[in-house]
Amino acid sequence: MTKQSNQPLPPKTCSVDRLVTIQEDVEKVLKGEKTATRRNGRYADIGEIMELQDKKFKIDNVYSQKLGELTDEDAIREGYESLEAYKEAILSIHPGMPWLPKMEVWVHEFSAVE
């Protein structure tokens, strides 16, 4: 399910080159197993190009989402087999961070540029 907001996006808080940095995630993107990533801030504009190992990916959509709204389908787009696996991975990357259902994150969806 693609979400889209008619609201203007706030300014970016980081740059697109910092969107996917963990090597395991980079490999998932390159294999087509990961087509979205969630961040606390907004790292890219729709239409912007992310480059990973000389391959280009276009940012197709950017929107905010509450952690409590995530589904297994969202986790699969993140490169995990289930929401529970995604949640475990995120909490292991951020020790001590609680999983707060009302916490909003920025979803960045992307696709390979042929």
PAGULO-83650 format. One record per residue: residue number from 1; residue in three letters; x, y, z of N, C-alpha, C in turn. Coordinates in steps of 0.2 Angstrom, whole numbers. Layout:
   resi   resn     n.u     n.v     n.w    ca.u    ca.v    ca.w     c.u     c.v     c.w
    NUM    ala       X       Y       Z       X       Y       Z       X       Y       Z
...
END
This chain:
   resi   resn     n.u     n.v     n.w    ca.u    ca.v    ca.w     c.u     c.v     c.w
      1    met       4      -6       0       0       0       0       4       6       0
      2    thr       4      10      -5       8      16      -5       4      22      -2
      3    lys       7      26       2       4      31       6       7      38       3
      4    gln       2      43       2       5      49      -1       1      54       3
      5    ser       5      60       5       2      65       8       2      71       4
      6    asn      -4      75       4      -5      81       0      -1      87       4
      7    gln       1      86      10       4      91      14      11      92      11
      8    pro      14      98      11      21      99       9      25      96      14
      9    leu      31      93      12      36      90      16      40      95      20
     10    pro      42      94      26      46      98      30      53      98      27
     11    pro      58     103      29      65     102      26      68      96      28
     12    lys      73      94      24      77      88      25      81      89      31
     13    thr      82      83      35      86      84      41      93      81      40
     14    cys      94      77      34     100      74      33     100      73      25
     15    ser     106      70      22     106      70      15     105      63      13
     16    val     103      62       6     101      56       4     107      51       4
     17    asp     113      53       4     119      48       4     119      45      11
     18    arg     116      47      16     116      44      22     109      40      24
     19    leu     105      39      18      99      35      19     100      28      21
     20    val     104      25      17     106      17      18     113      17      19
     21    thr     115      15      25     123      15      26     125       9      29
     22    ile     121       5      32     123      -2      35     124      -7      29
     23    gln     130     -10      29     132     -14      24     127     -19      22
     24    glu     124     -23      27     119     -28      26     113     -25      22
     25    asp     111     -19      24     105     -15      21     107     -13      14
     26    val     113     -11      13     115      -9       6     115     -15       1
     27    glu     117     -21       4     117     -27       0     109     -29      -2
     28    lys     105     -28       3      98     -30       2      95     -25      -3
     29    val      97     -19      -3      95     -14      -8      97     -17     -15
     30    leu     104     -18     -16     107     -20     -22     103     -26     -25
     31    lys     101     -31     -20      98     -37     -23      90     -36     -24
     32    gly      88     -30     -23      81     -29     -23      76     -32     -18
     33    glu      79     -33     -12      76     -36      -6      73     -31      -2
     34    lys      76     -25      -2      74     -19       2      72     -13      -3
     35    thr      66     -11      -2      64      -5      -6      61       1      -2
     36    ala      62       0       4      60       6       9      65       6      15
     37    thr      65      12      18      69      13      24      66      18      28
     38    arg      66      17      34      63      22      39      68      25      43
     39    arg      67      32      44      72      36      48      68      40      52
     40    asn      72      43      58      69      48      62      68      54      59
     41    gly      72      56      54      71      62      50      70      61      43
     42    arg      69      66      39      68      66      32      75      67      28
     43    tyr      77      61      25      84      61      21      83      63      14
     44    ala      78      63      11      77      63       4      71      66       1
     45    asp      71      69      -4      65      72      -8      63      67     -13
     46    ile      56      67     -14      54      63     -20      57      65     -26
     47    gly      59      60     -30      63      61     -36      70      61     -36
     48    glu      73      62     -29      80      62     -28      83      55     -30
     49    ile      90      55     -32      93      49     -33      98      47     -28
     50    met      98      41     -25     102      38     -21     107      34     -25
     51    glu     113      34     -23     118      30     -27     122      25     -22
     52    leu     121      19     -23     125      14     -19     129       9     -24
     53    gln     135       9     -22     140       5     -26     139       6     -34
     54    asp     139      12     -36     138      14     -43     131      12     -46
     55    lys     126      10     -42     120       9     -44     115      14     -42
     56    lys     110      17     -46     106      22     -44      99      20     -42
     57    phe      96      23     -37      89      22     -35      86      28     -34
     58    lys      80      29     -37      76      35     -37      71      34     -31
     59    ile      71      40     -27      66      40     -21      59      41     -24
     60    asp      55      36     -23      48      36     -26      43      40     -22
     61    asn      44      39     -15      39      42     -10      42      43      -4
     62    val      40      48       0      42      50       7      36      52      11
     63    tyr      35      49      16      29      51      20      31      49      28
     64    ser      27      51      32      28      50      39      23      44      41
     65    gln      25      40      46      21      34      48      23      33      56
     66    lys      18      31      59      19      29      66      21      22      67
     67    leu      26      20      71      28      14      72      22       9      73
     68    gly      17      11      77      12       6      78       8       5      72
     69    glu       9       8      66       5       7      60       9       2      55
     70    leu      15       0      57      19      -4      53      15     -11      52
     71    thr      16     -14      46      13     -21      45      19     -25      43
     72    asp      17     -32      42      22     -36      40      24     -34      33
     73    glu      19     -32      29      21     -30      22      26     -24      22
     74    asp      25     -19      27      30     -14      27      37     -17      29
     75    ala      37     -22      34      44     -25      36      47     -29      30
     76    ile      43     -32      26      46     -35      20      49     -30      15
     77    arg      46     -25      14      49     -19      10      55     -17      13
     78    glu      56     -18      20      62     -16      23      68     -21      23
     79    gly      66     -27      20      70     -32      19      70     -38      24
     80    tyr      65     -38      28      64     -43      34      58     -47      32
     81    glu      58     -53      35      53     -58      34      46     -56      38
     82    ser      47     -52      43      41     -51      47      42     -44      51
     83    leu      36     -41      53      37     -35      57      41     -37      64
     84    glu      40     -43      67      44     -44      73      51     -45      71
     85    ala      53     -47      66      60     -48      64      63     -41      63
     86    tyr      59     -36      59      61     -29      58      62     -26      65
     87    lys      57     -27      69      57     -23      76      63     -26      80
     88    glu      65     -32      80      71     -35      83      77     -32      81
     89    ala      78     -31      74      84     -28      71      84     -21      73
     90    ile      79     -17      72      79     -10      74      82      -9      81
     91    leu      79     -13      86      80     -12      93      87     -14      94
     92    ser      90     -19      90      97     -21      91     102     -16      89
     93    ile     100     -12      84     104      -7      81     104      -1      86
     94    his      99       0      89      98       6      94      96       4     101
     95    pro     102       1     104     101      -2     111      98       4     116
     96    gly      93       1     120      90       6     125      84       9     122
     97    met      83       9     115      77      13     112      71       9     113
     98    pro      66      12     116      59       8     116      56       9     109
     99    trp      52       4     108      47       4     102      41       7     104
    100    leu      40      13     102      34      17     104      29      17      99
    101    pro      23      14      99      19      14      94      17      21      91
    102    lys      17      26      95      15      33      93      21      37      90
    103    met      27      34      90      33      38      88      32      38      80
    104    glu      33      44      77      33      45      70      40      44      67
    105    val      40      41      61      46      40      57      45      42      50
    106    trp      50      43      46      49      45      39      51      39      35
    107    val      46      37      31      47      32      26      50      34      20
    108    his      55      31      17      58      33      11      57      27       6
    109    glu      53      27       1      52      21      -4      56      23     -10
    110    phe      60      18     -13      64      19     -18      64      13     -23
    111    ser      66      14     -29      67       9     -34      73      10     -38
    112    ala      75       4     -41      81       5     -45      80       9     -52
    113    val      85      13     -54      85      16     -60      88      12     -65
    114    glu      85      11     -70      87       6     -76      92      10     -80
END
